[in-house]
Every structure is written in C-alpha cells, then in structure tokens.
Amino acid sequence: MNVRQWCRDLGMGARFAVTGGREGWVRMLLTAVGVGLGVALLLLTTALPNVLTARHQREEARQDLTYNAAVPPRGENTVLVGTTDTEWHSRDIRGRLLEPEGARAPLPPGVGRFPAKGEMVVSPALKELLSSDGGKLLRERLPFRITGTIGEPGLIGPHELAYYAGAEGLKVAKDSSRVVRLTAFGDPHPTTERTDPVLILMTLVVFVALLTPVAVFIAAAVRFGGERRDRRLAALRLVGSDSRMTRRIAAGEALAGSLLGLAVGTVFFLIGRQAAGSVEVRGESFFPSYLDPSPALAALVAVAVPAAAVLVTLFAMRGVVVEPLGVVRTAKQARRRLWWRLLLPLAGLAMLYPMIGQGRSHGDFNQYLVTGGVLLVLVGVTALLPWLVEAFVTRLGAGSVSWQLAVRRLQLSSGTAARMVNGIAVAVAGAIALQMLFAGLEGQYTKDTGRDPHRASMEVDLSDRSRLPQAAAELARTKGVRASVALSHGGLGDKRRDPGTTASLTVGDCAALRELVRLPSCRDGDVFVLPSTADDAATRAFMRPGRHGFIDSTYSGERGREIPWTVPAHLRQVTARKDSLRSDVTGLLLTPSALPAGAGSTLYHEVFVRLDLSVPYADEYVRNTAARVDRLASAWRWTTTVQSDQYASLRTGLFLGAVCVLALIGASLLVSQLEQLRERRKLLSSLLAFGTRRRTLGLSVLWQTAVPIALGLLLAAAVGLTLGAVLLKLAATPVSVDWASVLSLTGAGAAVVLAVTVLSLPPLMRMMRPEGLRTE
C-alpha cells in the first residue's frame, strides 16, 4: 500500500465527515468539542513552563533585597528602599518606601516616576480595594495619596496587592535589611539552589496524573458516533471497498473531527487565556501574557492529537467486522482476556521498583522511569475497566424494567460504557495517589515554629529602637488587644572584635521577664541567668559574676558599638517556664536599669500581643497601630507551623490543575452522554411508543451510568492506593492512608457523574418524542 492511496482514503473519509448532512455535522461537532476541550487543557499545560519562568523573571527584575551584600556609597544613581510589607485579611501586601538620593536614581519596574513624600503608586487591585467600602481600616494604615498605578512589568499577577510610597529620612542600618541602598533593581548575582529530588518526583507525578485523563478523554472523543459510522461504512463495502480501505476511510473521518477539534481547542484556550487574568485561586493570579505555550510543545500537540485519532480509530476497528450487508457488532463477542491487561500496571510498578527507598539522600530520581511507570499504572486502569465491567454485568440478573433495560444495554456494549467512564476513573486514581503522596510528605515540608499562639497572638518587630516604650503603650491601648509584652535582645561577647565566646541578652521589665522564666522576686536593676544544657563550659563560665564583656562586639566586615559591661555580682539563676513566651531564650536576662547607657540602640526590639479573638479584625487594628508608630515595623500572626514555599506552590499548582481536569471531566462526560443518547434516539422513541414510561427510561439511563462509574471508582481507588503506596516508598516515607481524603475524592468523581446525568435528562426527554421515529 503506497502513501498516495493512504492519503486518498483519508481524504475521502474527511469529505464524508464534512458532507454527511445533518447527522455528519452533529457527529463531527460533538467530536470537535470533545477533542477541543482536551486540546485546550493540553495547550494550557504547555504554557505552564512559561508561566513559571515569567513570574520568576518579574520577581527577579524587582528584587530589592541585598542579602548582606556590601552597601554602595551614596551617589547620584542610588535610591533608598524601605520594606513595609503587611497583610490584609490573610492576603499579602507588598509595600516599599522610596527615597531617591540623586537625579539618576533607578526606578522600580512598572513605575514611571518617584512618588513624593505622602504619595504612592499602587497596583490596580490595591487601588480597587482601597476605594471599596471594606477598605476603611486599610486606608488608615496607608495614609498616602494615590497618584498613579504600577504597570504590568512591576507585578507578578493582576490581583497582586502592592504599592510604592515616597519617603524622606530613611537610614541604612548595618544590622537590618529593612532599608537598603540600591544602584539598580534586580538580583545581579542570582543563585541557583539544588532542587529537592522529592519535589522533582512530586512535580513529575502531578503532571503525569493530570495529563493522562486528558489523553484518555481525547481518545474517547474521536470515537463518538462509532456505531452509526460503522453502519454507513457497510454501504461502502457494498460498492466495492475492501476492509482495509474501509478502516482508512473511518480514520479519515476521525482525522477531520480531530483537526476541527484542534481549531476548537485553540479557541477555547484563547478564551480561557483571556479569562485567566480575572481569576484568583489561593492568592495566585496570572497575566494572560504569561500563558504563551512553548512553540515546540504546541507543535507536538498539533501533531500528536490527529495522529492519535487515526491510531485509535484503526485500533477500534479491529474488533468490528464491516460487511456489505451490515455490521457484525451485536453478535456475542469473545470474552475479554485479563492476562495482558495486567501487564500494563505490572510493567509500570516494575519501572518504579528500582527507585524504592531512594528518598532525597541518593540523588535525583530517574525522570523517565518515574514518568513511564506512573503513566503505565494509570493507563492500566483504562485496560482493566472494560474487563471488569464486562465480567460484572454478565452476572447481573432480574430486576425492575428500568434495571433490565440498563443491564441489557450494558451487556451488549460494555466497552462503550467503560470507555465513557475511563477518564474519570484515571483522574480519580491519579488524585488518590497524589493525595497520599502529598499527605505523607507534608510533615517533611512543615516545620514547628516553637511558638504558642495561646501565649501570644502576634509579634511586632520594630525598626526604630527608640520607640519601644511608645509602641508597647500604644499597642496595649489598641482595640482588640488584651495585653502587650515588650522585650529586647542582643549579644554579649568576650572581646571587642571577633569574640570567641558569646552569650545572649534579653531585656525587659519584671512583668515581661515573668512571661519567660520563673522569678522569685524582681525589681528594676536585677540581672538573672538562664543557662542552657546546650551551652559549653566556656559560655557558662563567661556568664559568671565579675566577668567583663562587650555588648555588640565588632565582627569582620560589620562595625559594632563595643559597649563594655561587667556581669554584676548579684546574679541569680532562674528556670524557664514550661509555657515560656519564647522557647529559645537563654543567657542573661536584664531589667532596663541594669543595661548600660547607650546599649539600648544595639538591641532588637519586639512587642508581643495577645488578642481578644472575639473582636472582629483585631489583628488589623494591631497592624494599623504598628504602622502608625513605626512605618517600617513588621507585624505578623503567630502560628505553630510554617510550610515550605516550594511545597505550598506545588500544592497550589496541583489544586489549579485538579480544578481544570475536573471541569474537563464534567464537560467531556456531558458531551459523551449526549452522543450516546443521540445514537439511541430512535430506540428510545420506539420504546416510548410501545408504552414504556418516561420515568422508566430515565432510570435506565441513570443505571447505565451508575453501574460503570461505581466499578470504575472502585478500580480507581484500588489502583490509586497502590500507586500512592509505591510513590511513598520511593520517597522513603512510611505508608499512610488518609481515608477521609480517599472517600472525598471518590465522592467528588461520583458527584460529577451524577451532575452530568441530571443535566442530560432534559435532552433525553426531548429525544423521546414521536418525531424521533422519523427517518430520511
């Protein structure tokens, strides 16, 4: 067979699809919509690398943290930048104060000119928030006049909250990164950290698990209208075409539908790309310009989808005998064999087996083995489900009329029923495996902060050390605050420069120190010692009465105040409270009068706040007070744990992908269900004409959907649990199952199918009219 004959037959099939009248156009449109939904999601996936790259580049371009780099001298090309980040109802607000020091001072990306003192330029989302009725408290915290908006190059997303405000009198402190001097924005020396191998493993599994259902949906979509198509092909056999030519013509019809699906998918993607700018999920948003697919990956999709349509059709036609007098499909078929269907998941597990126990201590995972192994296990669901459905429905017996109609339909076409729910079964299996993997590894990316939110609700770190008394008093009077505790901490070295032994200093009044340790008695001027079991002999000896030291010693490259101080003779030893406000306090504890003159400016000052949680927005009142007392102060809520940013971002990506796949599941199932009902329109009308009740026919459709989906979800749960356990073994993590999540994911899949069934009932009622018996 030459290539010219292949092209001629494929072209003939494409012409049949286009010129097949109303029936042909409806079938082709349904195929195009089904394929298009999958193509749109594939194009979105090919754009993800560019999304991550674009966001990273935007973040790098506006970088203004120097990370202890040398401070450049003041000049005509320098600008002072103060960090004033804050929160609003758990949403981060990026804030900066700008003070240009010369005519050639660099502007941050997205800003056309420097705002004057009392002015600010804001992101569009922050401008909208400040102008809303609910932004009153935030307007008190940002008492600047809005004179412009930040352009897209200065933001990482359309919903980001950010502002740049003008300032005067900013000062660069040697031991603080809150005010820095820059000659240019952006990180001139970006560092590349070694990526965690387990995070790479999780990323690979996320992509494979989310994309496999898409491929399954596309493969199912190109087979829409298969029964009617095969009956039409019998006419071609009657006029002289052989079986091979018939298959190629059928492949040509599928090719036409897939090509139209590519066009429809591109339109869907462009619509979704434009709508992405108005969507925010878990605090993440994206500009439409980020969603530019990689040209190479987009070309791969454009080639792979039509090729898959042809291959799937040719493979499906192997089980159908198209003869000149009809299609041999309804005859009793040979029982499906199980042994070769088990080979796919077993081969996948065999590919994953060599990496069991590798974890993050044995280098990177083999990406090809991980991708291939997970893919084969999930594709194994599509191979096992038809056998499971057939084996189950052949054993079903008597029941109500609706049940018998459904069972007989399933017995005659169990493959069609399995194909309809294959995608959702694969999606649920992948989701269960991912949930197990993320839940099992969550503890490794979640650290205990050592802070007790019951002891302090918030912490306010001050930049201006002279304002500690004012800040403590103002915060104590703030609405929603029960109590405030002011503490300072610093260091004591045994030498002026580069000390060999150091001890920590904690300064606070008697009431504040009692929040940390048990004090028998206390008055201003007292000094206490709290030795730690981790202190070595030299440190314990250094904290004895009469020892001389220096507060704020000088280190290489960092000039200190070098204030001399002698440990007093009336030193008393104390023990820490079990519920100490800070679990890391050790060393010397001083009341304010015991601190030598001038040493207060060398310390770091913090105010701990206990909130009355019954007062709405109590934390926002605290942030307003902190900003009023010290514009550069940072106020943040205490939490018991903190999670890795990379892990949290990956989990957010998983959530976004799962939402997209779930939407695709629902839309594709609905299209598939409508196609199944359309092919059975004449049969349904005939049954209604013979007296079958509409309710009986509706229930039969429900049973036809419920039985395969129940079997599919059971199989998905088994495969998902197995795959999840293997992935946890790969990450060298104990296997555990969150049964609540497994049940919720399975229930979500069932809910999607139920919703699709309900949405298909109105078309079903319309198809059961007598007009369905008409023929042309």
N, C-alpha and C positions, 0 to 999 in steps of 0.2 A: 504493500500500500504506500503510494507516494504522498508527499506533503500536499500537493495540489488537490488530491482527492479529499484529504482531511479538511482542507480549507473550504472546498466546495460544499461538503456535507455540513460543516459547522455553520457556514453562511446560510445554507438552506434552513437549518434549524432556527437561526436567528430571524430569518424572514417569516417563518411560521409563527414565531412568538410575537412579531410586530403586526402581522396581517391576519391574525387568528380571530378577528372580530371581537365582540364584547367580552366573550369568555377569555380569550387570549390576553386581552389587555388587563382584565381584572387579575388574572393569574400572574401576569408579569409585574403588575403594580404591587401586588402583595409580596412577591419575591423581592422586588426592589426595595420596599420598605423594610422587610426583614434584614436583608443584606446591608442596607444603608444604616440601620441602627448599629449593627456591628462594626461597620467601617468607620462610623463617626467615633465610636469608642476607641478603635484601633488608632485613628489619627490623633485622638486626644492623648493616647499613651505615647505615641511617637513624639509628641510635643513636650512630654514631661521633662526629659533631659534639658531642653532649652529653658523651661520654666525655672528649674533649679539653678541653672547657670545664670540666667538673667537676674534672679533675685540675689544671688551671691555677688554678682558684679555691682548691682545697685548698692548693696550693703558695703562692699569694699570701697566704692567710689566716695561714699560719705563718711568713711571711717575717721574718727577724731580722737581715738584713744591711743596714747603713745606707749603704754605698757613699759614704763620705767626707762624709756629712751632718753637720750640727752636732750635737755631743754634748749632750743635755739635762742640766741640773743634777740632782744627786741630790735625790730627794724621796720623799714617801710613795707616789707612784704610779710608781716606777721599779724596774726589775729589771736585773741584770747577767746577760748571756748569753755563755757561752764556747763556742766551736766546737771540738768534739772528734771530727770525722768520722774514720772509719777504714774498713778493708776486712777482709773475711774470705773467703779463697779467691776473690778477684776479685769478691765481692759487696760493694756499698757499704753501710756502716752509718752512718746519720745520728745524730750524738751531740751533745748540748748539756749544759752545766753551767748551773744556775740559782741565782742568789743574790738573793732579794728584798731591796729596800732600804727597804720601807715596807709598811704594812698594806694599801695599795691597789695593790700591785704586780700588773701584768697576768699572767694565766696563759696559757700557750700553748694553742691549740686541742686538745681531746681530753684535757686534764689537769685533774683535779678539785682538786688541792691541790699545793703545792710540796713536793717531797721534801726531807727533811732531809739534812744532810751525811752521806755514807756510804750514802744510799738512792737508789733510782732507780725510775722507772716506765718500762716497756718496751712495745714493740709485741708483739702475740701471737706473731708469727713469731720475734722475737728471744728471747722467753721460752721458746719451744719449743726453739730452737737451744741456748740456754744450759743447758737441762735435759737435753739429749741427751748421749750418751757422746762424740760427736765435738766437743763444745764446750768441752773442758777448757782448751785454750790461750786461747780467747776469754774464759773466766771469769777467767783470770789478768789479762787486760787490763782487764776491767770488774769490779773488786772491790767492787761495790756490792750492797747487799741489795735485792732486788726487793720493792717494797711495793704495786705496782699495775700496771695496763696502760693504754696510751694508747688512747683511744677512736677510733672511726672518723673523726670530724671532724679529727683530727690526723695522719692518714695518707693517702697518695695511693694505697695499694694494700694488700690483705690480707697480702701476702707481704713488705711493706717491713720492713727491719730498722732500728729507731730506738729511742732512749732519751733520757730527761731525767734527769740526776743532780743531787743537791743539792751545793752547794759553799759555801766561805767564803774570803774574802780575794782575790776576783777584783779585778783592777785594769784600768781602761781605759787603753790606751796610745794616744798620739796618732798613731802611725805603724803601727798594726796593727788589723786587723779581727777578730782572734780573740776579743776581749772587747768587747762593745758594751753601751751603756746604752739601754734602751728604755722608752718610756711606753705602748706598745701593740705587739702583734704584727700583722704585715701590712704591706704596702707602701702608705704613704699617698699616694705620688705615682708610680703605675705609669707606665712609659714604653712607648710603642709604637714599635717599630723597623720600618723599611720591610722588608717581606719580600722575599727574593731572588726575582726573576722566574723564574729557572731552577728554584728549589724549587717555586714555584707550578705551573710546567709539569710537573714530575715528579709532583706530587700529583694533578693532573688526570689524567695518563696512568695512574697507579696505579688510581684509582677507575674509569675507563672500562674499563681492561683486565681488572679483576677482576669488574666487574658485567656486562659483555657476555656471558661464558659463562653467567651465571645466567639472563639473559633467554633465551638460546638453549635452556637446559635446560627452562625453563618452557614455551616454545613447543613443544618436543618432547613434554613430558609430557601436554599437553592432547590430543595425537593418539594416545595409547595406545589400542589396541583398534580402530583405524580400519577394518581390513578386516572384522571381524565387524560393526561398526556399520553399514558400508555395505551389507552383505548384509541386515541387518534393515530398513534403510530401503527396500529393494526391495519389502518387503511393504506398506509404507505407500503406495508408488506403485500397488500393485495395488488398494488400497481407495479410490483417488481423489485422493491428494495430488499436487500438481504438483512440478516440480523445485525451484522456489524455496522452497516450503513445506518440502520435504524438507531443504534445506540449513539452514533456520532451526531445524528440529527437531534436526538434528545439532549446530548451535551451542548449542541449549538443553542437550543432554547434556553438552557440553564446559563450559558455564557452571556446571552443577551440580557437576561434578567440580572446577572451579576454586574455587567457593565453599567446598566442603568442604576443598579444599587450603589456602585461607586460614585456616580454623579449625585444620587440622592444623599448618600452618606457625607459627601463633601459639603452639600448644602446644610445638612444637619449640623456638621462640625462648625461651619462658619456661623450659623445661628447660635450654637452653644458657645462658640468662642467670644462672640459679641456679648452674650448674656453673662459670661464669666465675670465681667467687671462689676456686676451688680450683686454678686453672690459672696457671702462671707460665711465660712464654716470654721467653727472653733477658733475664731480670731484670725484666720488666714484668708487673704484675698489676693487676687492676681489681676494684673492689667491684661487686656486682650492681646496686646503686643507680645506678651510672653509666650502665648500659645502658638508658636510657629513650629510646625513639625519639621523634624530633620529631613532634608531632601532625600537622603539615601533610604531612610526608613519609610517615608511616604511612598517612594518608588517601589519598595518591597511590598507594601500593602497593595499598591495598584496592580502588581504582577501576581501576587500570591492569591488574592481573592478570586479573580477569574480562573486561574489555574486550579484552585481548589474546587470551584464549581464544576468544572469539567471532570475532574477526577472523581469527585463524589458521585456525580450522575452516572459515570461509566461503572463505578463500583456497585451502585444501587441496581443498575440494570442487569447485573449478572444473575440476580435472583428472580428475574421476571422473564417469562417466555412470551414474546410478542409474535403471534401467528397471524396469517391473513384473515382468519375467522374470529379472532378475539385474543384476549389476554389471559394467559393461564396464571392467575393470581389467587383465585378463590379456592383452588383445589388444595387438598390437605398438603401442607408443606412438611418437609423433613424436620425433625426436632433439632433445635439449635444445640450445638456441641459446647460443652463447658470448658474442656481442657485448654483450648487455645485462647479462650477469653481470660483465663487465669494467668497466662504468660505475661500479659502487659503489666499488671500491678506487681507481679513477682519480679519481672525484669527491672522495674523501677526501684523496688526495695533492694535488689541486688546491686544496683548502681550506687545507692546511698550507703550500703553496708560498710564499705571500706573506710568511711569517714566517721563512723560511730565512735563517740568518746573523744573526738578531736578537740572540741571546745575552742577557746581562744589561745591556748598555750602551744599549739602545734602548727602555727602558720595559717595561711589563708585556705579556705575551702576550695576544692576544685569546682569552678563555676559550671563547667559543662556537665559534670556528674550530678550536681545539685539540680540544675535546670532539667536535664533529661530524666532524672529519677522522679522528681515531683511531677513532671509532665506525664510520664508513663503511668504513674499511680492514679492520677486524676482522669486520664483518658481511659484507664481501665474501668472506670465507672460506666462510661458510655458503652463498653463492650459487655459488661456483666448485666446491665439493667435489662436489655431485651431478653436475655435468657431467663432472668429472674421473673419478669412479667409473664413470659410465656409459661414457665413452669408453674406459676401461681394460678393464672386464670384458667388453665386446663383442668384444674381441680375444683373450680367453682361450680356450684350446682343451682338447685331451685331457689326461688325467692319470688319477690313481687314482680309485676310485669316490667316495671322500670329497671329493676335489677337484672332480669333476664335479657332485656334489650341491650343493656350495657355490657353484660358478660359476653353475650354472643358477638357483639361488635369487637370486644377486646380479643376474643378467641380467634376471630377472622383476621384481625390486623393488629396483633400485639406489638409488632415492630413500629407501626405508626404511633401508637400510644406511648411506647418507650421513647421514641425519638422526640416526642413533644416535651417530655419532662427531663430529657437528658441534661439539658443546660442547667436547669435549676438544681439537679442532683449534684452535678460537678461543682456548681457555685457553693452549695451548702457544705459539701465535703471539704473544699478548699478553705471556706470560712471557719469551719470547726478546727481544722489543722492549724490555721493561723491563730485562732483564739487560744488554743492550747500552747502554742509556741510563745505568744506574747505574754500570756498569763504566767507561764513557767519562768520566763526570763525577766519579768517585771522587777522582781526583787534585786536582781543584779544591776539594774539601772535606776534603782530608787535607794537613796541614802537617808539614813537617820540624821536629822539636824542636831539632835541633842537638846532641842528647845521644847518647852512645855507651854502650849498655848493657854493652859489654865492659869499659869503663873503670870504671863504677860501676853497680851493680845497683839501688841505692835511694838516696834522698835524704831526710834527716830535717831539717826546719826547726823550730828551737826558738823558743819564745815567751819563755822566761826566759833572758836573755843571760848571766846569771851561771853557768849550768850547762853551758857548752860543754865545759870540761875533763872534768867528770864524765860528760857524755853520750858524749864521744869514747872515754873509757876503758871505760865500761860496754858500749858497742856493740862495741868491739874484742873484749871477752870473751864476747859473746853467741854462743850455739850457731849454727853455720852461717855465721858471718862470718869471712872471710879477712883483711880489712883495713878500717880506717876512716880517713877523712881529714877533719879539722876545718878549716873556713875561715870567715872573716867578711868582710863587705863593707859599705862605706858610701860617703860622698861628701865631697869637699873643695871648698869654694867660695872665691872670691877676695874676698868681702865677708861681713860678719856677717849682713846682711839682703839678701835677694833678690840673690844673686850673679849676675854676668853670665857668668862662666866657671866651669866645674866640672870636676873630674876624679874618677874612681872610685878607691876604695881597696880593696885586698884584703889581708887579714891572715891569716897562717898561719905555722907553723914551717917550717924549711927543707925537711923531708920533704914537707910539704903543698904548698909552693910549687913543688917539683920536679915535682909532678903537673900543673902548669900551664905552666911555662916551663923553659928550659934554663939552669941556674945553673952558672957556672964554679966558684964556691966560695960558701959561705954559712955564716954564724953568726948567732946571735941579736943583734939590733940593726941588721942590714943593711937597706937600702932599695934597691929596684930600680924601674926604669921600663920599661914595655912600651907604647911609642907605637903608635897605630893609624893606618892610612892614612886613616881617616875623620876623624881629629882635625884641627881647623882650626889655623891658625898661633897663635891666641890660647891654645888649650888646650896646644899643645906648649910655648909659652913659659911658661905657668903652671906646668908640671911641671919647670922647671929648678931647679938648686940655689940656695938662698937665697931663693926666693920664699915670701912669707907667705900663709897662708890660714887658713880656719876649718873645722874638722870639724863637720858637722851644722849648717849655716847655717840661719837662720830665713827662712821664706818667708811670704807673705801668708796669714794665717789659720792658720799652723802654727808653733808656737814650737819652736826648736831649742836645742841646748846651746851652740853657738858657741864651741867649744874652739879656741884659737889653736894653730897648728903651722907650723913652718918646714921647707921641703924641705931635707934635710941636704946637706952638701957632698959626702959620699962616696956619691953616687947613681950606680948602674951600670945601663947599658942591657942588656936581655936580649931574647931572642926566644922566641916561643911554640912549644910543641911541636906537631907535626902532629896528635898524638893527645892534645891537651890535655884535661884533665878537664872544662873548661868553655871553649867556643869564644868566649864573649863577654867574656873578661877583657881589660881594657886598663887603662891608667893606672899608678898607683903600687902596688907590692907591698911590704908591710912585714912584718918579723918582729915577734913580740909586744913585745919590749923597745923597739922604735922608736916604738911607739904612746904618745902622751902619756897621763898619768893621767886616768882618768875617761872616756876616749874609747871604751872597750870597750862601755859601755852604750848607745852611739848606733849600734852596728853591728847588722847582721843576721847571725845565726849559723846555719851549716848543717854537717851531718856527712854525708859521702858514704861509702857502704858497699859493699864488694864481697862478694858471697855465694858460698858453696860450694854450687853448684846440685845437688850430689849429696846434700845434707842435706834430707830432706823438711821442708816448712813452714818453711824458713829465714826467709822474709820475715815470717812470723807471729811468730817469735821476736824479730825486729828491732822490729816494731810493739809487742810487749809491753814490750821494754826502753825504747823511746822513751816510751811512756805512763807507765812507772814513774818515769823521770827527770823528765819534763815532761808533765803531764797534757794541756796544750794543744799539744803538739808534733804536727806532721803528718808522717807517713812514707808515701812513695809510690814505686812502681816507676818506673824509667826506661824509656821507650820511644822508638823512633826517630821515630815519627809520632804525631800526635793528630788525631782526626776531629771534624768539626763535630757538635754535639749535634743540631741540626735534621736534618741529613742522616742521622745514625745513627737518630734516632727514625722518620724516614720509611722507612728501610730495615727497621727492626723492624716497622713497620706493614705494609709490603709482605710480609714473611715471614708475619705473622699472617694476612693476607688470603689469601695463596697456600695456606697450610695449610687454611683454611676452604674455599676453592674446590676444592682437591684432594680433600678429603673429600666435597664435594658431587658432584664428578665421579664418584668411585667409587660412591657411593650411587645416583646417578641412572642410571648405566650399568647397575648391577646390576638396578634396577627395570625399566629398559627391556629388558634381556636376558631377564628372567623373563617380561615381557609378550610378547616375540617367541616364546619357547618355548611359552607357554600357547596362543597362537593357532595354533601348528603341532603341538599335541599329537596331534590325530587323524592328521595326516600322518606324524609320527614313529612312532606305533603301527602304522600301516599298513605302513610300510617294514620295521619290525621283524618284523611278521607274515609278510612275504614273504621273510624270511631275511637281511635286512641286519644285519650285526654291530653291536653296540653301540659298539665301538671306531670303526667307520667313521662312524657318526652323530655321535659325539663329536668326531672330527676334522673332520667337515664343519662343525660349529658353530664350531670353532676357526678354520677357514679363512674362514668368513663374517665373522668378527670381524677377523681378521688383515689381510685384503686392504684393506678400507676404512680401517682405522686406519693402515696403512702409507702409503696415499695421503694420508690426512688429515694425518699428521705431516710428510710431505714438503711438502705445500702450506703447512702452518703454519710450517715452517722458512723457506720462501721469503718468505712474507708477513711473518713476524716480522723477518727480516733486513732486508727493505726498509723496514719501518716504523721499526725501530731506527736505520737509517742516516739516515732523514729526521729523526727526533727529535734525533739528534746534530747534524745540520746546523742545526736550529732553535736549538740551544743554542750554536752557533758553536764546536763541538768536533770535532776530527779523528775520522773514522770508523774504528773498530777493532772487530774481532770476536774475542770470546773463544770459540774453537771448543769448548773443553772444557765451558764452561757450556751452549752450544747443544746439544751432544750429551747432556749430563746431563739437561737439561730435556726433550729429546725422549725420552730413555730413561725418564724418570720417567712421562711420558704413556703410553708403551708398557707400563711395568710396571703401571700402574693398570688398563689394559685386560686384561692377562694375569691379574691377580689377580681381576678381575671374571669372566673366563671360567672360571677354576678354580672359583670359588665357585658358578657356575651349573651345573657338571657334576652335582652330586648331584640338584638338581631335574630336570635333563634325564633322568637315569636313571629317576627315578620316573615321569616323563611317558611313557616308552617302554613302559609296561606294557600288557598287552592291554586293561585297563579303559579305556584312552584311546579305544577304538573305540566305546564305549557312547555312545548319543545319547538325547536326550529329545524 
